[in-house]
Amino acid sequence: QVQLVESGGGLVQPGGSLRLSCAASGSIFSINAMDWYRQAPGKERELVARITSGGVTNYADSVKGRFTISGDNLKNTVHLQMNSLKPEDTAVYYCNGDVSTANNYRGSYWGKGTLVDVSA
């Protein structure tokens, strides 16, 4: 019964910024890691950024230096600050959580995605 809900996507001009948010809810005991993935038409879904429970972050080379992932474990929320956006960043962005539930089940949960459209 874990749910992830993304928000913050939309249309933005090249060079602009967006901040995505993902809120997890349900029978959550702990979150081991939260990720942002993206998928553009005709392309494979790729990992954009990851943050672990220990605060370690990792980024795809294509977004390194432009995107920042952060988390608020108290609110079970993860954010993705996207700066200097490029048309190549256009994709549906998905939130993924490595979640341990209250009944000690650990699994991977996905949000439905939010569209980021970078165009002039």
PDB file as gemmi writes it, atoms N, CA and C in Angstrom:
CRYST1    1.000    1.000    1.000  90.00  90.00  90.00 P 1                      
ATOM      1  N   GLN A   1       0.807  -1.207   0.000  1.00  0.00           N  
ATOM      2  CA  GLN A   1       0.000   0.000   0.000  1.00  0.00           C  
ATOM      3  C   GLN A   1       0.851   1.272   0.000  1.00  0.00           C  
ATOM      4  N   VAL A   2       2.082   1.152  -0.475  1.00  0.00           N  
ATOM      5  CA  VAL A   2       2.957   2.309  -0.594  1.00  0.00           C  
ATOM      6  C   VAL A   2       2.639   3.033  -1.889  1.00  0.00           C  
ATOM      7  N   GLN A   3       2.539   4.323  -1.805  1.00  0.00           N  
ATOM      8  CA  GLN A   3       2.289   5.160  -2.967  1.00  0.00           C  
ATOM      9  C   GLN A   3       3.362   6.227  -3.095  1.00  0.00           C  
ATOM     10  N   LEU A   4       3.788   6.466  -4.317  1.00  0.00           N  
ATOM     11  CA  LEU A   4       4.694   7.558  -4.634  1.00  0.00           C  
ATOM     12  C   LEU A   4       3.994   8.484  -5.609  1.00  0.00           C  
ATOM     13  N   VAL A   5       4.002   9.760  -5.317  1.00  0.00           N  
ATOM     14  CA  VAL A   5       3.333  10.742  -6.147  1.00  0.00           C  
ATOM     15  C   VAL A   5       4.315  11.842  -6.511  1.00  0.00           C  
ATOM     16  N   GLU A   6       4.554  12.003  -7.813  1.00  0.00           N  
ATOM     17  CA  GLU A   6       5.452  13.039  -8.302  1.00  0.00           C  
ATOM     18  C   GLU A   6       4.678  14.314  -8.590  1.00  0.00           C  
ATOM     19  N   SER A   7       5.376  15.420  -8.513  1.00  0.00           N  
ATOM     20  CA  SER A   7       4.799  16.705  -8.861  1.00  0.00           C  
ATOM     21  C   SER A   7       5.914  17.641  -9.312  1.00  0.00           C  
ATOM     22  N   GLY A   8       5.535  18.716  -9.969  1.00  0.00           N  
ATOM     23  CA  GLY A   8       6.484  19.744 -10.347  1.00  0.00           C  
ATOM     24  C   GLY A   8       6.880  19.776 -11.803  1.00  0.00           C  
ATOM     25  N   GLY A   9       6.448  18.804 -12.577  1.00  0.00           N  
ATOM     26  CA  GLY A   9       6.781  18.805 -13.983  1.00  0.00           C  
ATOM     27  C   GLY A   9       6.011  19.865 -14.744  1.00  0.00           C  
ATOM     28  N   GLY A  10       6.408  20.064 -15.986  1.00  0.00           N  
ATOM     29  CA  GLY A  10       5.737  21.046 -16.811  1.00  0.00           C  
ATOM     30  C   GLY A  10       6.593  21.474 -17.978  1.00  0.00           C  
ATOM     31  N   LEU A  11       6.167  22.544 -18.614  1.00  0.00           N  
ATOM     32  CA  LEU A  11       6.865  23.105 -19.765  1.00  0.00           C  
ATOM     33  C   LEU A  11       7.826  24.186 -19.298  1.00  0.00           C  
ATOM     34  N   VAL A  12       9.049  24.119 -19.772  1.00  0.00           N  
ATOM     35  CA  VAL A  12      10.061  25.094 -19.395  1.00  0.00           C  
ATOM     36  C   VAL A  12      10.974  25.347 -20.587  1.00  0.00           C  
ATOM     37  N   GLN A  13      11.472  26.564 -20.695  1.00  0.00           N  
ATOM     38  CA  GLN A  13      12.374  26.911 -21.778  1.00  0.00           C  
ATOM     39  C   GLN A  13      13.786  26.406 -21.508  1.00  0.00           C  
ATOM     40  N   PRO A  14      14.550  26.149 -22.563  1.00  0.00           N  
ATOM     41  CA  PRO A  14      15.950  25.778 -22.349  1.00  0.00           C  
ATOM     42  C   PRO A  14      16.672  26.808 -21.496  1.00  0.00           C  
ATOM     43  N   GLY A  15      17.488  26.310 -20.588  1.00  0.00           N  
ATOM     44  CA  GLY A  15      18.179  27.167 -19.651  1.00  0.00           C  
ATOM     45  C   GLY A  15      17.421  27.430 -18.374  1.00  0.00           C  
ATOM     46  N   GLY A  16      16.161  27.052 -18.343  1.00  0.00           N  
ATOM     47  CA  GLY A  16      15.339  27.271 -17.179  1.00  0.00           C  
ATOM     48  C   GLY A  16      15.514  26.199 -16.127  1.00  0.00           C  
ATOM     49  N   SER A  17      14.690  26.299 -15.096  1.00  0.00           N  
ATOM     50  CA  SER A  17      14.784  25.392 -13.956  1.00  0.00           C  
ATOM     51  C   SER A  17      13.413  24.862 -13.576  1.00  0.00           C  
ATOM     52  N   LEU A  18      13.410  23.665 -13.026  1.00  0.00           N  
ATOM     53  CA  LEU A  18      12.237  23.064 -12.438  1.00  0.00           C  
ATOM     54  C   LEU A  18      12.662  22.294 -11.197  1.00  0.00           C  
ATOM     55  N   ARG A  19      11.740  22.172 -10.280  1.00  0.00           N  
ATOM     56  CA  ARG A  19      11.971  21.373  -9.088  1.00  0.00           C  
ATOM     57  C   ARG A  19      10.885  20.310  -8.988  1.00  0.00           C  
ATOM     58  N   LEU A  20      11.297  19.072  -9.100  1.00  0.00           N  
ATOM     59  CA  LEU A  20      10.386  17.955  -8.965  1.00  0.00           C  
ATOM     60  C   LEU A  20      10.350  17.484  -7.522  1.00  0.00           C  
ATOM     61  N   SER A  21       9.200  17.000  -7.114  1.00  0.00           N  
ATOM     62  CA  SER A  21       9.045  16.449  -5.783  1.00  0.00           C  
ATOM     63  C   SER A  21       8.356  15.101  -5.876  1.00  0.00           C  
ATOM     64  N   CYS A  22       8.675  14.241  -4.946  1.00  0.00           N  
ATOM     65  CA  CYS A  22       8.060  12.930  -4.857  1.00  0.00           C  
ATOM     66  C   CYS A  22       7.772  12.639  -3.401  1.00  0.00           C  
ATOM     67  N   ALA A  23       6.526  12.407  -3.102  1.00  0.00           N  
ATOM     68  CA  ALA A  23       6.105  12.115  -1.742  1.00  0.00           C  
ATOM     69  C   ALA A  23       5.658  10.667  -1.639  1.00  0.00           C  
ATOM     70  N   ALA A  24       6.227   9.962  -0.695  1.00  0.00           N  
ATOM     71  CA  ALA A  24       5.858   8.578  -0.441  1.00  0.00           C  
ATOM     72  C   ALA A  24       4.920   8.506   0.751  1.00  0.00           C  
ATOM     73  N   SER A  25       3.928   7.662   0.644  1.00  0.00           N  
ATOM     74  CA  SER A  25       2.976   7.499   1.726  1.00  0.00           C  
ATOM     75  C   SER A  25       2.562   6.037   1.824  1.00  0.00           C  
ATOM     76  N   GLY A  26       1.978   5.689   2.952  1.00  0.00           N  
ATOM     77  CA  GLY A  26       1.538   4.328   3.189  1.00  0.00           C  
ATOM     78  C   GLY A  26       2.201   3.740   4.414  1.00  0.00           C  
ATOM     79  N   SER A  27       2.259   2.425   4.441  1.00  0.00           N  
ATOM     80  CA  SER A  27       2.816   1.714   5.591  1.00  0.00           C  
ATOM     81  C   SER A  27       4.331   1.626   5.474  1.00  0.00           C  
ATOM     82  N   ILE A  28       4.973   2.758   5.646  1.00  0.00           N  
ATOM     83  CA  ILE A  28       6.417   2.867   5.459  1.00  0.00           C  
ATOM     84  C   ILE A  28       7.129   2.784   6.796  1.00  0.00           C  
ATOM     85  N   PHE A  29       8.055   1.849   6.867  1.00  0.00           N  
ATOM     86  CA  PHE A  29       8.916   1.768   8.036  1.00  0.00           C  
ATOM     87  C   PHE A  29      10.187   2.577   7.821  1.00  0.00           C  
ATOM     88  N   SER A  30      10.784   2.415   6.665  1.00  0.00           N  
ATOM     89  CA  SER A  30      11.978   3.166   6.331  1.00  0.00           C  
ATOM     90  C   SER A  30      12.152   3.171   4.818  1.00  0.00           C  
ATOM     91  N   ILE A  31      12.894   4.147   4.355  1.00  0.00           N  
ATOM     92  CA  ILE A  31      13.230   4.240   2.944  1.00  0.00           C  
ATOM     93  C   ILE A  31      14.737   4.087   2.810  1.00  0.00           C  
ATOM     94  N   ASN A  32      15.151   3.078   2.097  1.00  0.00           N  
ATOM     95  CA  ASN A  32      16.570   2.789   1.949  1.00  0.00           C  
ATOM     96  C   ASN A  32      17.231   3.677   0.907  1.00  0.00           C  
ATOM     97  N   ALA A  33      16.490   3.979  -0.144  1.00  0.00           N  
ATOM     98  CA  ALA A  33      17.003   4.846  -1.193  1.00  0.00           C  
ATOM     99  C   ALA A  33      15.834   5.344  -2.019  1.00  0.00           C  
ATOM    100  N   MET A  34      15.998   6.503  -2.604  1.00  0.00           N  
ATOM    101  CA  MET A  34      15.020   7.026  -3.543  1.00  0.00           C  
ATOM    102  C   MET A  34      15.744   7.515  -4.785  1.00  0.00           C  
ATOM    103  N   ASP A  35      15.128   7.242  -5.914  1.00  0.00           N  
ATOM    104  CA  ASP A  35      15.745   7.516  -7.199  1.00  0.00           C  
ATOM    105  C   ASP A  35      14.812   8.339  -8.079  1.00  0.00           C  
ATOM    106  N   TRP A  36      15.419   9.024  -9.016  1.00  0.00           N  
ATOM    107  CA  TRP A  36      14.702   9.625 -10.127  1.00  0.00           C  
ATOM    108  C   TRP A  36      15.176   8.966 -11.413  1.00  0.00           C  
ATOM    109  N   TYR A  37      14.228   8.468 -12.176  1.00  0.00           N  
ATOM    110  CA  TYR A  37      14.467   7.939 -13.500  1.00  0.00           C  
ATOM    111  C   TYR A  37      13.770   8.823 -14.519  1.00  0.00           C  
ATOM    112  N   ARG A  38      14.164   8.690 -15.755  1.00  0.00           N  
ATOM    113  CA  ARG A  38      13.448   9.369 -16.821  1.00  0.00           C  
ATOM    114  C   ARG A  38      13.433   8.496 -18.064  1.00  0.00           C  
ATOM    115  N   GLN A  39      12.428   8.713 -18.876  1.00  0.00           N  
ATOM    116  CA  GLN A  39      12.304   7.977 -20.116  1.00  0.00           C  
ATOM    117  C   GLN A  39      11.729   8.884 -21.191  1.00  0.00           C  
ATOM    118  N   ALA A  40      12.477   9.022 -22.258  1.00  0.00           N  
ATOM    119  CA  ALA A  40      12.035   9.765 -23.421  1.00  0.00           C  
ATOM    120  C   ALA A  40      11.521   8.782 -24.468  1.00  0.00           C  
ATOM    121  N   PRO A  41      10.633   9.220 -25.357  1.00  0.00           N  
ATOM    122  CA  PRO A  41      10.121   8.327 -26.390  1.00  0.00           C  
ATOM    123  C   PRO A  41      11.240   7.699 -27.211  1.00  0.00           C  
ATOM    124  N   GLY A  42      11.173   6.394 -27.376  1.00  0.00           N  
ATOM    125  CA  GLY A  42      12.163   5.686 -28.156  1.00  0.00           C  
ATOM    126  C   GLY A  42      13.466   5.409 -27.448  1.00  0.00           C  
ATOM    127  N   LYS A  43      13.549   5.780 -26.190  1.00  0.00           N  
ATOM    128  CA  LYS A  43      14.774   5.572 -25.438  1.00  0.00           C  
ATOM    129  C   LYS A  43      14.511   4.721 -24.204  1.00  0.00           C  
ATOM    130  N   GLU A  44      15.573   4.138 -23.701  1.00  0.00           N  
ATOM    131  CA  GLU A  44      15.479   3.335 -22.493  1.00  0.00           C  
ATOM    132  C   GLU A  44      15.286   4.225 -21.275  1.00  0.00           C  
ATOM    133  N   ARG A  45      14.611   3.675 -20.285  1.00  0.00           N  
ATOM    134  CA  ARG A  45      14.510   4.374 -19.030  1.00  0.00           C  
ATOM    135  C   ARG A  45      15.890   4.398 -18.371  1.00  0.00           C  
ATOM    136  N   GLU A  46      16.294   5.566 -17.918  1.00  0.00           N  
ATOM    137  CA  GLU A  46      17.617   5.714 -17.346  1.00  0.00           C  
ATOM    138  C   GLU A  46      17.547   6.303 -15.946  1.00  0.00           C  
ATOM    139  N   LEU A  47      18.497   5.902 -15.144  1.00  0.00           N  
ATOM    140  CA  LEU A  47      18.628   6.452 -13.804  1.00  0.00           C  
ATOM    141  C   LEU A  47      19.250   7.831 -13.890  1.00  0.00           C  
ATOM    142  N   VAL A  48      18.574   8.808 -13.330  1.00  0.00           N  
ATOM    143  CA  VAL A  48      19.040  10.185 -13.344  1.00  0.00           C  
ATOM    144  C   VAL A  48      19.816  10.519 -12.081  1.00  0.00           C  
ATOM    145  N   ALA A  49      19.250  10.181 -10.940  1.00  0.00           N  
ATOM    146  CA  ALA A  49      19.873  10.516  -9.664  1.00  0.00           C  
ATOM    147  C   ALA A  49      19.385   9.570  -8.586  1.00  0.00           C  
ATOM    148  N   ARG A  50      20.214   9.361  -7.597  1.00  0.00           N  
ATOM    149  CA  ARG A  50      19.889   8.477  -6.485  1.00  0.00           C  
ATOM    150  C   ARG A  50      20.393   9.080  -5.192  1.00  0.00           C  
ATOM    151  N   ILE A  51      19.613   8.899  -4.146  1.00  0.00           N  
ATOM    152  CA  ILE A  51      20.059   9.273  -2.813  1.00  0.00           C  
ATOM    153  C   ILE A  51      19.746   8.118  -1.872  1.00  0.00           C  
ATOM    154  N   THR A  52      20.729   7.727  -1.077  1.00  0.00           N  
ATOM    155  CA  THR A  52      20.566   6.623  -0.152  1.00  0.00           C  
ATOM    156  C   THR A  52      20.150   7.143   1.214  1.00  0.00           C  
ATOM    157  N   SER A  53      19.807   6.218   2.083  1.00  0.00           N  
ATOM    158  CA  SER A  53      19.427   6.592   3.439  1.00  0.00           C  
ATOM    159  C   SER A  53      20.573   7.267   4.181  1.00  0.00           C  
ATOM    160  N   GLY A  54      21.799   6.978   3.774  1.00  0.00           N  
ATOM    161  CA  GLY A  54      22.955   7.611   4.371  1.00  0.00           C  
ATOM    162  C   GLY A  54      23.311   8.953   3.768  1.00  0.00           C  
ATOM    163  N   GLY A  55      22.520   9.404   2.794  1.00  0.00           N  
ATOM    164  CA  GLY A  55      22.751  10.695   2.191  1.00  0.00           C  
ATOM    165  C   GLY A  55      23.716  10.688   1.025  1.00  0.00           C  
ATOM    166  N   VAL A  56      24.153   9.513   0.602  1.00  0.00           N  
ATOM    167  CA  VAL A  56      25.048   9.425  -0.544  1.00  0.00           C  
ATOM    168  C   VAL A  56      24.253   9.625  -1.823  1.00  0.00           C  
ATOM    169  N   THR A  57      24.742  10.471  -2.691  1.00  0.00           N  
ATOM    170  CA  THR A  57      24.061  10.769  -3.942  1.00  0.00           C  
ATOM    171  C   THR A  57      24.881  10.308  -5.133  1.00  0.00           C  
ATOM    172  N   ASN A  58      24.173  10.049  -6.219  1.00  0.00           N  
ATOM    173  CA  ASN A  58      24.813   9.643  -7.454  1.00  0.00           C  
ATOM    174  C   ASN A  58      24.004  10.208  -8.610  1.00  0.00           C  
ATOM    175  N   TYR A  59      24.702  10.593  -9.679  1.00  0.00           N  
ATOM    176  CA  TYR A  59      24.054  11.232 -10.815  1.00  0.00           C  
ATOM    177  C   TYR A  59      24.531  10.631 -12.123  1.00  0.00           C  
ATOM    178  N   ALA A  60      23.632  10.632 -13.085  1.00  0.00           N  
ATOM    179  CA  ALA A  60      24.040  10.313 -14.435  1.00  0.00           C  
ATOM    180  C   ALA A  60      24.983  11.393 -14.948  1.00  0.00           C  
ATOM    181  N   ASP A  61      25.933  10.989 -15.771  1.00  0.00           N  
ATOM    182  CA  ASP A  61      26.895  11.955 -16.295  1.00  0.00           C  
ATOM    183  C   ASP A  61      26.210  13.098 -17.039  1.00  0.00           C  
ATOM    184  N   SER A  62      25.104  12.805 -17.679  1.00  0.00           N  
ATOM    185  CA  SER A  62      24.427  13.800 -18.489  1.00  0.00           C  
ATOM    186  C   SER A  62      23.812  14.929 -17.676  1.00  0.00           C  
ATOM    187  N   VAL A  63      23.596  14.711 -16.385  1.00  0.00           N  
ATOM    188  CA  VAL A  63      22.965  15.732 -15.552  1.00  0.00           C  
ATOM    189  C   VAL A  63      23.873  16.225 -14.447  1.00  0.00           C  
ATOM    190  N   LYS A  64      25.026  15.642 -14.317  1.00  0.00           N  
ATOM    191  CA  LYS A  64      25.944  16.014 -13.240  1.00  0.00           C  
ATOM    192  C   LYS A  64      26.313  17.491 -13.342  1.00  0.00           C  
ATOM    193  N   GLY A  65      26.216  18.172 -12.232  1.00  0.00           N  
ATOM    194  CA  GLY A  65      26.498  19.595 -12.202  1.00  0.00           C  
ATOM    195  C   GLY A  65      25.297  20.471 -12.463  1.00  0.00           C  
ATOM    196  N   ARG A  66      24.219  19.886 -12.968  1.00  0.00           N  
ATOM    197  CA  ARG A  66      23.004  20.643 -13.262  1.00  0.00           C  
ATOM    198  C   ARG A  66      21.836  20.254 -12.357  1.00  0.00           C  
ATOM    199  N   PHE A  67      21.771  18.979 -11.979  1.00  0.00           N  
ATOM    200  CA  PHE A  67      20.674  18.472 -11.164  1.00  0.00           C  
ATOM    201  C   PHE A  67      21.175  18.184  -9.757  1.00  0.00           C  
ATOM    202  N   THR A  68      20.294  18.359  -8.789  1.00  0.00           N  
ATOM    203  CA  THR A  68      20.609  18.053  -7.407  1.00  0.00           C  
ATOM    204  C   THR A  68      19.452  17.295  -6.782  1.00  0.00           C  
ATOM    205  N   ILE A  69      19.752  16.143  -6.212  1.00  0.00           N  
ATOM    206  CA  ILE A  69      18.737  15.363  -5.527  1.00  0.00           C  
ATOM    207  C   ILE A  69      18.881  15.580  -4.024  1.00  0.00           C  
ATOM    208  N   SER A  70      17.775  15.683  -3.345  1.00  0.00           N  
ATOM    209  CA  SER A  70      17.782  15.845  -1.904  1.00  0.00           C  
ATOM    210  C   SER A  70      16.580  15.128  -1.326  1.00  0.00           C  
ATOM    211  N   GLY A  71      16.670  14.781  -0.064  1.00  0.00           N  
ATOM    212  CA  GLY A  71      15.597  14.054   0.574  1.00  0.00           C  
ATOM    213  C   GLY A  71      15.266  14.588   1.943  1.00  0.00           C  
ATOM    214  N   ASP A  72      14.034  14.360   2.324  1.00  0.00           N  
ATOM    215  CA  ASP A  72      13.557  14.693   3.651  1.00  0.00           C  
ATOM    216  C   ASP A  72      12.924  13.426   4.205  1.00  0.00           C  
ATOM    217  N   ASN A  73      13.707  12.663   4.944  1.00  0.00           N  
ATOM    218  CA  ASN A  73      13.217  11.378   5.447  1.00  0.00           C  
ATOM    219  C   ASN A  73      12.060  11.530   6.425  1.00  0.00           C  
ATOM    220  N   LEU A  74      12.046  12.633   7.135  1.00  0.00           N  
ATOM    221  CA  LEU A  74      10.968  12.866   8.079  1.00  0.00           C  
ATOM    222  C   LEU A  74       9.622  12.914   7.368  1.00  0.00           C  
ATOM    223  N   LYS A  75       9.623  13.466   6.160  1.00  0.00           N  
ATOM    224  CA  LYS A  75       8.392  13.582   5.383  1.00  0.00           C  
ATOM    225  C   LYS A  75       8.319  12.576   4.246  1.00  0.00           C  
ATOM    226  N   ASN A  76       9.295  11.663   4.179  1.00  0.00           N  
ATOM    227  CA  ASN A  76       9.345  10.659   3.116  1.00  0.00           C  
ATOM    228  C   ASN A  76       9.217  11.296   1.738  1.00  0.00           C  
ATOM    229  N   THR A  77      10.008  12.313   1.530  1.00  0.00           N  
ATOM    230  CA  THR A  77       9.937  13.090   0.310  1.00  0.00           C  
ATOM    231  C   THR A  77      11.328  13.245  -0.301  1.00  0.00           C  
ATOM    232  N   VAL A  78      11.382  13.208  -1.612  1.00  0.00           N  
ATOM    233  CA  VAL A  78      12.619  13.444  -2.332  1.00  0.00           C  
ATOM    234  C   VAL A  78      12.364  14.521  -3.374  1.00  0.00           C  
ATOM    235  N   HIS A  79      13.384  15.339  -3.616  1.00  0.00           N  
ATOM    236  CA  HIS A  79      13.279  16.423  -4.585  1.00  0.00           C  
ATOM    237  C   HIS A  79      14.375  16.286  -5.633  1.00  0.00           C  
ATOM    238  N   LEU A  80      14.102  16.827  -6.783  1.00  0.00           N  
ATOM    239  CA  LEU A  80      15.105  16.920  -7.832  1.00  0.00           C  
ATOM    240  C   LEU A  80      15.093  18.337  -8.373  1.00  0.00           C  
ATOM    241  N   GLN A  81      16.115  19.089  -8.020  1.00  0.00           N  
ATOM    242  CA  GLN A  81      16.272  20.434  -8.540  1.00  0.00           C  
ATOM    243  C   GLN A  81      16.997  20.353  -9.871  1.00  0.00           C  
ATOM    244  N   MET A  82      16.371  20.839 -10.916  1.00  0.00           N  
ATOM    245  CA  MET A  82      16.911  20.751 -12.258  1.00  0.00           C  
ATOM    246  C   MET A  82      17.184  22.155 -12.772  1.00  0.00           C  
ATOM    247  N   ASN A  83      18.440  22.448 -13.013  1.00  0.00           N  
ATOM    248  CA  ASN A  83      18.858  23.742 -13.518  1.00  0.00           C  
ATOM    249  C   ASN A  83      19.488  23.592 -14.894  1.00  0.00           C  
ATOM    250  N   SER A  84      19.590  24.703 -15.593  1.00  0.00           N  
ATOM    251  CA  SER A  84      20.204  24.726 -16.920  1.00  0.00           C  
ATOM    252  C   SER A  84      19.633  23.635 -17.813  1.00  0.00           C  
ATOM    253  N   LEU A  85      18.330  23.562 -17.844  1.00  0.00           N  
ATOM    254  CA  LEU A  85      17.667  22.487 -18.572  1.00  0.00           C  
ATOM    255  C   LEU A  85      17.913  22.585 -20.071  1.00  0.00           C  
ATOM    256  N   LYS A  86      18.042  21.423 -20.668  1.00  0.00           N  
ATOM    257  CA  LYS A  86      18.289  21.296 -22.089  1.00  0.00           C  
ATOM    258  C   LYS A  86      17.140  20.533 -22.740  1.00  0.00           C  
ATOM    259  N   PRO A  87      16.934  20.723 -24.037  1.00  0.00           N  
ATOM    260  CA  PRO A  87      15.901  19.939 -24.714  1.00  0.00           C  
ATOM    261  C   PRO A  87      16.084  18.435 -24.538  1.00  0.00           C  
ATOM    262  N   GLU A  88      17.318  17.989 -24.420  1.00  0.00           N  
ATOM    263  CA  GLU A  88      17.592  16.576 -24.225  1.00  0.00           C  
ATOM    264  C   GLU A  88      17.086  16.048 -22.884  1.00  0.00           C  
ATOM    265  N   ASP A  89      16.748  16.942 -21.973  1.00  0.00           N  
ATOM    266  CA  ASP A  89      16.198  16.534 -20.689  1.00  0.00           C  
ATOM    267  C   ASP A  89      14.708  16.219 -20.761  1.00  0.00           C  
ATOM    268  N   THR A  90      14.093  16.503 -21.883  1.00  0.00           N  
ATOM    269  CA  THR A  90      12.669  16.241 -22.038  1.00  0.00           C  
ATOM    270  C   THR A  90      12.387  14.755 -21.887  1.00  0.00           C  
ATOM    271  N   ALA A  91      11.503  14.429 -20.968  1.00  0.00           N  
ATOM    272  CA  ALA A  91      11.174  13.040 -20.687  1.00  0.00           C  
ATOM    273  C   ALA A  91      10.085  13.000 -19.627  1.00  0.00           C  
ATOM    274  N   VAL A  92       9.552  11.816 -19.429  1.00  0.00           N  
ATOM    275  CA  VAL A  92       8.731  11.567 -18.258  1.00  0.00           C  
ATOM    276  C   VAL A  92       9.655  11.147 -17.131  1.00  0.00           C  
ATOM    277  N   TYR A  93       9.564  11.830 -16.029  1.00  0.00           N  
ATOM    278  CA  TYR A  93      10.406  11.559 -14.880  1.00  0.00           C  
ATOM    279  C   TYR A  93       9.632  10.752 -13.857  1.00  0.00           C  
ATOM    280  N   TYR A  94      10.246   9.664 -13.413  1.00  0.00           N  
ATOM    281  CA  TYR A  94       9.624   8.746 -12.474  1.00  0.00           C  
ATOM    282  C   TYR A  94      10.398   8.708 -11.166  1.00  0.00           C  
ATOM    283  N   CYS A  95       9.675   8.677 -10.096  1.00  0.00           N  
ATOM    284  CA  CYS A  95      10.247   8.486  -8.779  1.00  0.00           C  
ATOM    285  C   CYS A  95      10.196   7.009  -8.422  1.00  0.00           C  
ATOM    286  N   ASN A  96      11.270   6.510  -7.858  1.00  0.00           N  
ATOM    287  CA  ASN A  96      11.338   5.126  -7.412  1.00  0.00           C  
ATOM    288  C   ASN A  96      11.862   5.083  -5.987  1.00  0.00           C  
ATOM    289  N   GLY A  97      11.246   4.250  -5.180  1.00  0.00           N  
ATOM    290  CA  GLY A  97      11.675   4.113  -3.802  1.00  0.00           C  
ATOM    291  C   GLY A  97      11.989   2.676  -3.438  1.00  0.00           C  
ATOM    292  N   ASP A  98      13.103   2.493  -2.765  1.00  0.00           N  
ATOM    293  CA  ASP A  98      13.456   1.219  -2.148  1.00  0.00           C  
ATOM    294  C   ASP A  98      12.947   1.315  -0.718  1.00  0.00           C  
ATOM    295  N   VAL A  99      11.796   0.706  -0.471  1.00  0.00           N  
ATOM    296  CA  VAL A  99      11.041   0.969   0.748  1.00  0.00           C  
ATOM    297  C   VAL A  99      10.886  -0.299   1.571  1.00  0.00           C  
ATOM    298  N   SER A 100      11.108  -0.172   2.862  1.00  0.00           N  
ATOM    299  CA  SER A 100      10.770  -1.213   3.820  1.00  0.00           C  
ATOM    300  C   SER A 100       9.468  -0.822   4.484  1.00  0.00           C  
ATOM    301  N   THR A 101       8.478  -1.693   4.403  1.00  0.00           N  
ATOM    302  CA  THR A 101       7.160  -1.394   4.944  1.00  0.00           C  
ATOM    303  C   THR A 101       7.070  -1.766   6.408  1.00  0.00           C  
ATOM    304  N   ALA A 102       5.966  -1.394   7.006  1.00  0.00           N  
ATOM    305  CA  ALA A 102       5.767  -1.642   8.429  1.00  0.00           C  
ATOM    306  C   ALA A 102       5.724  -3.124   8.765  1.00  0.00           C  
ATOM    307  N   ASN A 103       5.346  -3.959   7.808  1.00  0.00           N  
ATOM    308  CA  ASN A 103       5.333  -5.406   8.031  1.00  0.00           C  
ATOM    309  C   ASN A 103       6.626  -6.074   7.588  1.00  0.00           C  
ATOM    310  N   ASN A 104       7.695  -5.284   7.462  1.00  0.00           N  
ATOM    311  CA  ASN A 104       9.044  -5.758   7.179  1.00  0.00           C  
ATOM    312  C   ASN A 104       9.210  -6.296   5.756  1.00  0.00           C  
ATOM    313  N   TYR A 105       8.391  -5.821   4.853  1.00  0.00           N  
ATOM    314  CA  TYR A 105       8.553  -6.165   3.450  1.00  0.00           C  
ATOM    315  C   TYR A 105       9.345  -5.070   2.752  1.00  0.00           C  
ATOM    316  N   ARG A 106      10.376  -5.465   2.029  1.00  0.00           N  
ATOM    317  CA  ARG A 106      11.202  -4.523   1.286  1.00  0.00           C  
ATOM    318  C   ARG A 106      10.946  -4.701  -0.199  1.00  0.00           C  
ATOM    319  N   GLY A 107      10.620  -3.620  -0.846  1.00  0.00           N  
ATOM    320  CA  GLY A 107      10.339  -3.688  -2.257  1.00  0.00           C  
ATOM    321  C   GLY A 107      10.606  -2.371  -2.957  1.00  0.00           C  
ATOM    322  N   SER A 108      10.457  -2.417  -4.261  1.00  0.00           N  
ATOM    323  CA  SER A 108      10.656  -1.256  -5.108  1.00  0.00           C  
ATOM    324  C   SER A 108       9.295  -0.727  -5.551  1.00  0.00           C  
ATOM    325  N   TYR A 109       9.083   0.565  -5.389  1.00  0.00           N  
ATOM    326  CA  TYR A 109       7.807   1.184  -5.707  1.00  0.00           C  
ATOM    327  C   TYR A 109       8.023   2.347  -6.661  1.00  0.00           C  
ATOM    328  N   TRP A 110       7.076   2.500  -7.574  1.00  0.00           N  
ATOM    329  CA  TRP A 110       7.173   3.507  -8.623  1.00  0.00           C  
ATOM    330  C   TRP A 110       6.019   4.480  -8.570  1.00  0.00           C  
ATOM    331  N   GLY A 111       6.331   5.727  -8.865  1.00  0.00           N  
ATOM    332  CA  GLY A 111       5.289   6.697  -9.118  1.00  0.00           C  
ATOM    333  C   GLY A 111       4.811   6.603 -10.551  1.00  0.00           C  
ATOM    334  N   LYS A 112       3.785   7.353 -10.870  1.00  0.00           N  
ATOM    335  CA  LYS A 112       3.215   7.322 -12.210  1.00  0.00           C  
ATOM    336  C   LYS A 112       3.951   8.208 -13.200  1.00  0.00           C  
ATOM    337  N   GLY A 113       4.801   9.077 -12.719  1.00  0.00           N  
ATOM    338  CA  GLY A 113       5.606   9.920 -13.577  1.00  0.00           C  
ATOM    339  C   GLY A 113       5.052  11.322 -13.728  1.00  0.00           C  
ATOM    340  N   THR A 114       5.932  12.239 -14.056  1.00  0.00           N  
ATOM    341  CA  THR A 114       5.558  13.608 -14.356  1.00  0.00           C  
ATOM    342  C   THR A 114       6.360  14.070 -15.567  1.00  0.00           C  
ATOM    343  N   LEU A 115       5.691  14.730 -16.490  1.00  0.00           N  
ATOM    344  CA  LEU A 115       6.321  15.113 -17.747  1.00  0.00           C  
ATOM    345  C   LEU A 115       7.093  16.412 -17.596  1.00  0.00           C  
ATOM    346  N   VAL A 116       8.331  16.391 -18.069  1.00  0.00           N  
ATOM    347  CA  VAL A 116       9.157  17.586 -18.178  1.00  0.00           C  
ATOM    348  C   VAL A 116       9.403  17.839 -19.657  1.00  0.00           C  
ATOM    349  N   ASP A 117       8.946  18.975 -20.135  1.00  0.00           N  
ATOM    350  CA  ASP A 117       9.061  19.338 -21.542  1.00  0.00           C  
ATOM    351  C   ASP A 117       9.921  20.591 -21.638  1.00  0.00           C  
ATOM    352  N   VAL A 118      11.126  20.437 -22.159  1.00  0.00           N  
ATOM    353  CA  VAL A 118      12.061  21.545 -22.300  1.00  0.00           C  
ATOM    354  C   VAL A 118      12.081  21.955 -23.764  1.00  0.00           C  
ATOM    355  N   SER A 119      11.468  23.072 -24.063  1.00  0.00           N  
ATOM    356  CA  SER A 119      11.397  23.536 -25.439  1.00  0.00           C  
ATOM    357  C   SER A 119      11.235  25.042 -25.470  1.00  0.00           C  
ATOM    358  N   ALA A 120      11.719  25.639 -26.550  1.00  0.00           N  
ATOM    359  CA  ALA A 120      11.650  27.081 -26.697  1.00  0.00           C  
ATOM    360  C   ALA A 120      10.288  27.520 -27.192  1.00  0.00           C  
TER     361      ALA A 120                                                      
END                                                                             
